[in-house]
Amino acid sequence: MRSLSLCSSSIALALLASSGHATARVLPASPCPWCDASSTGGPPDTLVVDPRASSATWSAAGAPARHGTVGISSGLLVSRHEVLTTGRFTIDLSNLHDGQPAASFITRGAARVGPARWRVTGDLTLHGVTRPLTFDADVRWPEPGHMVASGAFRVRGTPFGLTLDTSGPAGDELLVNVTLDARRRAAVATAQ
């Protein structure tokens, strides 16, 4: 088995396990302050996004206005005591743009800006180009270990080297609405 030196974060292990690396393990290293179980707040809770319960839609202004649905293909969200700490998700764009099968978003941070509202900052990768993206998300906890996060963001095609073929006042801009339904790994496996 090949060993990788990783931070002891549960998201790294969950990503490796979801990629077929079931024997992944964390090597002893200096503790990571945001994920070490001995730090204040306890261990993080890794929630797996359920693609069937999640959704993504897009719309473009113009004449005529256009809209559609794209799928969420995967994702992980990490929280500690119902506080969003990090995450990632991938949107399946195969039915929207033939040359780019997916767009991925990886968080760099999340800050609470209201009772159930978070400002999420991260990087969006589309068409092989990565750009910073910040948007607000509404987060609710229907039950322990189950998070539903909904947010919307605007994407222009030009910075990503894409021609989105939208006409009208918005130019090449799409509005993307995402709802992620995530549960602890055991709950997702049971639901499938």
N, C-alpha and C positions, 0 to 999 in steps of 0.2 A: 504494500500500500504506500502511495506517495503522500508525504505529510506536507501540509501547508501551514505556515505560521500566520494565524488569524487572530484578530481581536476576539475576545471571548463572548462576543455579542450573539444573542440568539438569532438575529436576522441573518448573519453570515452562515450559521449552521442550517437554518431553514432554507436559505437559497441553495446551498450545496445539496441538501437532501432532496429538494424539489427538482433538482437537475439530474437526479439519478445517482448522486454520490452518497449512498446510504451509510457508508463507513466513515464519513467525515468526523473528525474530532478536533477539539481545541487543544493545542499544546500549551503547557504552562508558560505564562508570560506575565508581565506586569498587569495589574488589574485595570480594566477600562472603567472610568468613573461613572459612565451612564448605563452600563449593563452589568456590573459586578453585583452579585446577589448580596454581598456584605455592605454595599453602599446604601445610603439613606433611600428608602422607598422600595426596597426589595427588588427581585428580579423583574425584567421586562416581560410583557405578555405579547407573544408573537401571534398575530391574527392573519389567517390566510384568506385572501379575497376569493369569494365564490363567483366564478364567471357567470354562472347561470342566474344568480340573484343580483348581479351587478349590471350596469348599463352605461352606455355612452351614446350621446346624440350630437349631431352637428347641424348648424344652420348657416346660411350665407344670405346676406341681403342682396338685392338686385332685382332685375326684371327678367324672368320671374324669380321670386325668392325660392331658394332651394333648401332642402333639409334631408336628413337621413339618420340611420342608426348604424353604429359600428359596435363591435363587441369588445369586451374586456377579456384578454386572454390569460392574464395572471396578475398576481400582486401579493404583497405582504405589507402589513401595517404593524408597527411596534408601539406599544403604549406602556405606561407605568401608572397604575392607579387611575385609569381612565383619562390619562394625559397623553396625547399623541406626541411621540418623540421622533419617529422616523418612518419611512416607508418607501414603497415603489409600486408602480403598476404599469402594465403594458396594454395598449389599445391596439386591436386588430384592425388595420386599415385596408385589408385586401379588397374589400368591396368598394372602397372610395378611391384609391389610387393604386393602380396595378404595379407600379414600380417600387412601392414602399409598403411592405406587408405589416409593419408595426411602428408605433411610436411609443417611446418609454419615458416615464417620468420618475426621477429619483429625488427624494427630498433632501435638502440640506438643513432644514430647520422648520419648526412650527411654533407659533406663538399665539396664545389665547388673546383674542381681541373682543370677546363678548362671552356671555354665559355658555353658549354652545357653538361659538364661531371661532375659527382658527385662521390665521394668515400663514399659508404654506409657501415656503420658498424652496426652489430646487432647480433641476436641470431637465429640460425637455429635449429628447433626441428624436429627430425626424429626418428621414432621407440622408442619414449618416452625419448630420450636423447637430451639434448640441448648443443650446441657447438657454440662458437663465429664464425662469418663469416664476412669477409670484401670483397667487390667487387666494381668495377666501373660500373656506369650506365650512359647511354646517355639519357638526358631528354629534351623533346621538348614540346612546347606549341602551338598546332595548332590554338587555339583560347582561349580567356579568360575562365577559368573554365574547361579546357580540357588539361590533361597532358598525354603524352605517354613516358614511361620510359622503356629502354631496357638495360639489363645487362647479364653477363655470370659469372658463378662461378663453381669451381670444388668441388666435394664432394667425399670423400672416405668413403666407407661403414664401415670399421673396427671401427673407433671411435664411430660410432652409433650402433655397435653391429650387423651389417648387413653383409651378404655375397652377394656381387653383382654379382658374377659369371662372371667376366670379365677376359679374358686372354690377355696377351700381355704386352707391356712395361708400360702401365698405371696402371697395377695391378687392384685393386678394385675401380678405380676412374671413376666417371662420370662427363662429362661436361654438365652443365644445362644452357640453354639460356632461359631467361624470358623476355616477353614484356607485360607490364601492360598498359592498356588503361583505364584511369580514368577520370570521369566527376563529376561535382556537382550532388548531389543526385537528384534534380529535372530533370536534363538532362537525367540521367540514367533511371528514372521512365518513362519519355516520350518515350525513345527509346524502352522500353520493350512493 
